[in-house]
């Protein structure tokens, strides 16, 4: 029988990464709870399995290193050595070394590197306190918030198979094409018959089956967020220790599922938020103790479903946001006259502005005002939103709201002339008819009175510079994002629809206010609107009123009112 060596080695690599991840997580937990024998046994089993698998495949240097690693664990089991922070660090560095040694062994490297030999000597003696463990320039210690094989993290071995994501994308694309063809077929049948008949009934059944197929494919694409969360356990511990702090990561909602295409896009936002929590939020142990807190800080990752969205919260029990510092920084920028009068939610939005930082000094983790700006831009690119809640002295929570998938959108169709545009349905609050007083002029923007509150709006016709004649009757779609409302004036309302998203070409992907495209049942292309970008444009038209200065504007019915409702995004 011929053996597929490549498949065996790929399985070995995947299993090694899974063992490394589980051992790493258990080591961090063991540091906080050194009396937990179950954690120690789990680490020991992982090391023993790695040793056996490496030896059976003919990789003696990996097997020998794992054996010495295992011997130190045995001394812990026999209570011959106490479990200390320094020894946990030694074991974690040794895991990093084995992460590097495994692919090197497969590539044919038989000799241990100098830093591997140093670690081996330390493991054999159990002496981790004699000087810092050296790290070469090409250190195997993985970057903040990263793993070698993210696909292996969420693929459980029991009862599942690994599927190429390109195949899943193709399946979904085919399902979308079927939906487009069905829409065109339905339109042709209705135009030819004008009444309910047998072909139309058969078409109804095909559409139901197609929808079921589409939903099934979407479920295949869903993966739990737990493995993505767990990759930060080690890094939170290491980065906090490097900066003279202690912190642990807790997780809730690890079984909550999200589209696999969103997983990769979440890494940078989560990394920046955790960095901010460690640098700005979590206090040094002596400060926390003086304030009556546990010297070890806690960072929490929580995920849950809310309607058609997934919500991810990153919380810490640190110092919270310093409102005074934020106000002083806003005053220096000079855009708002009296920032101290802003509500917390409006004031905290400044944190997401490019270059905004309250740090006194620039460190390797923060101070340049880049991190949270990256968070907002990345999340909005995923059709999501981000907000902050904080209690000074208690801690902060950053909340991300994301769609469950980037492949399909529940949209609301609107028409401008012969063109169709799609708005994300979750952002549509209500639809109203344009007041008579506003129809009299053709201004590209304006403000109307919506039940006593000012509602700034823009005409999408002017925004997209469309030449078709303006109808005598217009509608305003009221969109809302994180409590902020704005209006988009359109010609007609076409109702809700489920839309398969098609990416724009490279020459169109940077168009402002556009996030994608869709093919309608009649074969025409409809553009999907970027609500967050359009709402910022609405506020810009009105001089950044409200959250950027408290300027008064006049509603269309003649009522003078304060524009603080028009918050800046």
N, C-alpha and C positions, 0 to 999 in steps of 0.2 A: 504494500500500500504506500503510495507516494504522499509525503507530508508537505503541506503548504507552509514552508518556513516563514514566509513573509506574514501570513495570517497569524501564525503562532507568536511571532515577535510583536506584532501589533497588539495582540491580546495581552501579552506580557507587559508591554508599555502601559496600556490602559489600566491593567490591574495594579501595576506599581503606583501609578498616579492616584488611584483610588485608595490604596493603602497609605500612601504618604499623606493624603488629605485627612483621612480618619485619624491617623496617628498624631498629626499636627494638632488637630482639634482636641484630641484627648490630652496631649501634653499641656496645652494652655489651660485646660480645665483642671488638670492634676496640680498645676502650680498654685491654683487658688484653693484646691481641696486635696492636699497631699495624703490624707488618710483614706481616700477613696480607692480601695483595692480593685474595684471593678474597672476603673479607668486604667490602672496600671496593668491589669491583665489584658485589656484590649490592646494596649500599646505593645505588650510582649507578644501577643498572638500575631500582630501585624509584622513585627520584626522577624519572628520565626518563619512566617510564610514567605517573606521577601528572601530570607536566607535560603530556604528550601527551593523556591522557584529559580533563583539565580544559580544555585549549584546545579540543578537539573539541566539547565540550558547551557552550562559550561562557562559561567562567568565567576571565576573564583575570587577576584578582587572585590566584587560586590558582596558575594556570600561571606567572605572573610570580614569585611567591614561590618556587615549586618550582625555577624556573630559577636564581635566585640561590643557593638551597640546593645545586643541582647544580654551580654554578660553584665553590663552596668545596670540594666533593668532588673536582672536577677539579684543583684546586691541590694537594690531597693526592696525587692520582694522579701529578702531575708532580713531586712532591717539592719544590714551591715553598714549602710550609708543613709544619711537623711536626705530627703528630697528638698533641694534648695532652688532659689531662683537662678543661681549661677549654673547649676547642673541642668536645669530645664533649658536654659539658653544653649548650653553645650549640646544637648540632645536635638534641639531645633536646628542648630547649625549643622549637625551631623545629618539630619534629614535632608537639608538643602544640598549637602555634599552628595548623598546618595541619589538625589534627583539628577545631579549632573553626571554621576558615575554610570548610571544605567544606560543612557544613550551612548556614552563614550564606549562602554563595554560592547554594546551591539555593533558599534562602528569598528571595533577591533583593538581599542586601546587597552593594554594589559597592565600598565604601570600606574600606581597611585601618584597623584600630584602632591607637591610639597605641603599645601594646606590640608590635603586629605590625610597625609601622614601625621601632621600636627594634631588633627582632630582624633585620629586613631590612638595616638599616645595619650591624649587627655582622657579619652573614653576608657582606656585600659587602666589608668591610674585613678579615675574618678575625681581628679583634681581639676576643677573648673574655675577656681578662684585665683590661680596664679597668673595674673595678667589677662589682658583682653585677647579674645580669640581673633587671630588675624583673618582678614578677608581680602583676597586678591582683587585686582581690577575687574576680572571677569567672574566675579563672585556668583555662585549658584543661587544665592538668596534671591528669591523671586521679587519682582517689583511690587509696589504697593497695590494691593487689591487685584493681583493677577494670578492665574494658574497656567500651567503648561497646556492643559487639554480641557477646555471648558465643556466640550460636548460630553466627556466622560463623567463630568460632575453630576449632571442631571439624569443620565441614563442609568437607571437601576438595572442590575443584572438579572433580577428575577422577573420572568414573565414578559420581557420586552425585547425588542430588537433595535439595533442601531440603523438609522435610515439617513441617507445622504440628504441634506437640507435642500440641495438643488432639485432633487426629485420631488420633494414636497412642494417646492415653489412651482415646479412644472405642473403638478397635479392641480394646485390652486389656480394657476393660470388657465388651464384647460377648463376647469369648472366655470371660471369667469367668461371664457369664450362661449361656452354652452349657454350661459345666461344671456349673453348678447344675441346669439343666434335665435334663442327662444323668443326674445322680445321682438325681433324682426319678423319671425314667423307668426307670432300672435297678431301683430299689426296687419300683416298681409291677410290672415284669415278673417279678421274683423272687417277689413275693408272689402273683401270679396263677398262675404255672406251677410254681414250686417245683423246677424242674429245668432243665438246660441245653437250650435249644432254638434254633431258627433266629433268632427276634427277638433273643434274648440275644446270639447270636454277631454279629449285625449291629450291636448296640449296642456290643460290644467293639471292632469296627472303627471305629465313629464316635468312640469315646473316644480311640483311638490317633491318629486324624487330628486330633482337637481338641487333643490334647496337642502334636502337631507344630506346629499352627497357633499355639498359645500360645508355644511355644519360638521360633518364627520371629518373632513380634511382639516378643518380648523382645530378640532379636538386633537388630532394627531400632532399638530404643530405646537400644542400647549405643553409647557414644561414647568415644574415647580420652581419657585424662586429660592428655595432653601439652599441648594448648592451654591448659588451666587452669593447669598448672604454669608454662608459659612466660610467662604474664602477670606473674609475680613477678620476672622477670629484671631489668627496668628498675627496679622499685620497691625491690628489695633494694639495688641500686647507689645509688639516690638517697637513700634513708633512711639508709644507712650513712654516706654522704658528709655528709649534713646533721648527723650526730652525731659527726663527726671520726673516722670509721672507714672502712675499705675492706673490702668483702665481695663475693663473687661467688656466683651460684647455679648448682649442677650438678643434673642430672636423670637419673634412670634409670627405665626402665619406662614411657616415654611412650606406648607402643602399648597398654598395658593398658586394657581397656575397662570402663566403669561405666555404670549406668543414667543417662540424661540427667536424670532428676529429682533425682539426688544431687548433680549438679555445682553447682547454685546453693547447696545447703546446705553444701557444703565450703568456700565462700569465707571465711566468718567464722572458722571454726576454723583454717584455714591462715594467715589474716592474723594472728590473735593469736599463733600459734605462731612465725611468722617474726619478728614484733615482739619476742617474748620472746627469741628467739635473738640478734637484733641488739642488744638492750638489755642483757640479763643474760649472754649467752654470749660473743659475739664481743668480744674485748678491743681497746683502741686499738692502732694499729700499733706504737708504741714499746714497749708492754707485751708484745705478741706477740714482737717482735724480741728483747727481753731474755730471754724464756722459750725462745728457740730455735725459734720458729715463723715461718712465712711471715707477713710483715706484713699480707697480704691474707687475711681470713678466708673460710671456705667454709661455705655452707649447702647442704644436699643434700635434694632431694625424690626419694623412691623409691617406686614402686608395684609390687606383684606380687600374684598370686592365691595364696590359701591355702585349699584346700578350696572351700567355697561362699562365701567372703568375699574381699574385696579389702583388702589391707593397704597403708597409706600411712605411710611413715616420714619424719619431718622431723628431720634431724641437723645439728649444727654442730660445728666443731672448736675451740670456745671454751674458757672456763674451767670448764665443767661446773657442776653444782649444788653449792652450799656446804652440806654436811651440818650443819656446826656452826650456821650461821645458821638453818637450818630447825628444828633442835632448840630453839634459843633462842626462836624464834617460837612453837613449839608449847608450850613451857613457859609463855610469857606467856598463851597462851589458857587453859591450866590444865586441859585435859580429861584429859591423860595424865600419870601420875605419873612415869614414867621413859622419856621418848621416846628417849633415847640407846640403849636396848636394842632398839628396833624395827629390823626388817630394812629394807634400803634401799627395797624395793618398798612396804612399809607406810608408811614415813616420807614418801616422795615423793608418796603419795596426798593428803597435806595440801595440796599445791600447788593442787589442784583445788577446794579449799574456798572459798566466797564470802568475799571480803575478805582472803584470805591473801596476804601479800606479804613478801618479805625485802628489798625495796628500801629504801635509806636515805632517798631523796628521791623525790618524785613528779615524773615527767617527762611530756612529751607522748606518750610511748609506753607507759609502765607505772608501777607503783607503787601503784595503787589496789586491787589484788587482784581485778580483774574478769576479765581476759583468759582465764585458764585455767579459771575457773569457766564461762565462756561456752563454751569448747571442750568440756568434759565434758557440759554440758547439751545442746548441739547434737548431739554425737555419739550420746549415749544416745537422743535423740529419733529418731535414724535407726536404732535397734536395733543400735548399735555399741558399742564400748568403746575406752578410751584408757589408755595406760600410759606410764611414763617409765623410761628407763635412763640412767645417767650415771656418768662417771668424772671425778672432780675433777681439773682441770687439762688434761683431754683433750677433753671435749665431752659433749654430751647427745643423746639420741634420743627423740623422742616418737612413739609408735606408735599409729596409728588402725586399728581393725578394723571393717569395714563390710560389710553384705550387698551383694551385687551389684545388687540391685534393691529398691525399696520397694513394688513392686506385687504380688509373689508371695512367699510364705513357705513354707519346708519346716517344717511344724508338727508338734507332738505333742499329740494330743487327750486331755483328761482330763475326767472327769465328776464333778459334785457335785450329787447329787439328779438332777433332770431336766435340769439345765443342763450345757452343754459349754463348756469353755475351751480355748484353744490356746496352747501354749508354743512359742517358737522352738526348732526341733529342735537347732540347734547348741549351745544352752545346756543341754540335758538330758544329764546325765552317766550316770545309771542310775536304776532304779526298784527300790524295796524295799518289803516289807510292813511296816506299822507294828508295832513290838514289842508283845507282849501287855501289858507293864507300862504302856505309854503309852495303850492303848485304854481302860484302866480309868477314866481321868478325861477331862473334856471341856474342858480348858484350851485357850485360843486359841493357845498356843505351848509349846514345850518343847525339850529337848535329848536326843538319843539317841547311843548309842555306835556309830559306824560304823567297824568294824575297828580299834578302839583310838583313834579320833579323835572328838572331840565334833562333832556335827552339829546346830546349832540349826535349828529349823523353826517354821513357822506353819501353822495350819489355814486353808485358803482359805475354808472354810465360815464361820469366825468373822470373817475379814477382810472378806468380802462380806456378812456378816450375813444368811445364808440360813436360812430357817426349817424346811427339810425335815429329817426325822429322820436322825440320824447312823447309818450302818450299823455292823454288828458288826465288819466287816473294813474297814480303811483302808489306803491305800498312801501312800508318800512318794516324790515325784519329787525326785531330787537334781539341783539345777541348779548350774552352775559358770560363773563369769565372771572372767577374768583370775586364775585360780588360787584363787579364793574359792568355797567351797561352802556351800550352804544347802539346806534341805528345804522342800518344799511338800506338805502333807498333803491328799490328795484321796480321793474315794470309789472311783473306778474309772479304769482306764487304757484308752484307746481306740486307741492306736497312732499311727503317723506318717501324715501326709497332706499333700499340697500344697494350699495355701490361697490364694485370691485375696483380698487385703486390701481391705476397704471402709473408708473414713474414717468416723469418728464425726461426728455433728452438732456444731455449735458448743456446744450446751448440755451435751454429754458429753465433749468432747475434753480437758478438764482433770481427768478422773477419775483419782485416784492408782492406779497399778498397772495401768492399761489403756492400750494403745497403738493399738488399732484393733478392727475386727470382721470377721467372715466369715460367709457364708451357707452352711449345711451342705446336704447332699444332700436332707434331709427338709424344707428350707425354713426351719428354725429359725436364729436368729442366735447365733453363738458369739463371745465376747469374746476378743481376743488380749491376753495378759498382758505387761506390761512387767517383764521379769525383773530388770533393774538396780534399779528402784524397789522391787520386792518384797524383793530381797535386803537393801537398806538397811533396810527395815522389820523384817526378821528380826533384824538386828543391833541395831536400836533397842530391840526388845523385850527384849534381853538386856543392856541397859545399855552398848551400844557396847564390848563386851568385845573382847579380842584387840588389834587394831591401835589401840584407843583406851584402853589401860590395863592389859592383861595380867591381868585379873581371872580367878580360877578359877571354873569352873562344874562341875556334877556331871552326868555322863552317866547315861542311864536305867538302865544295868546296875549303877550304884553305883560306877563308877570315877571318882575325882577326877582331873581332868586340866586342863591349862592351855588356855585358849580362844584362844590366838594363831592357831589355824587359822581362826577366825571373823573374818577381816579386814574392816575397814570399807571400804565403797565410797563 
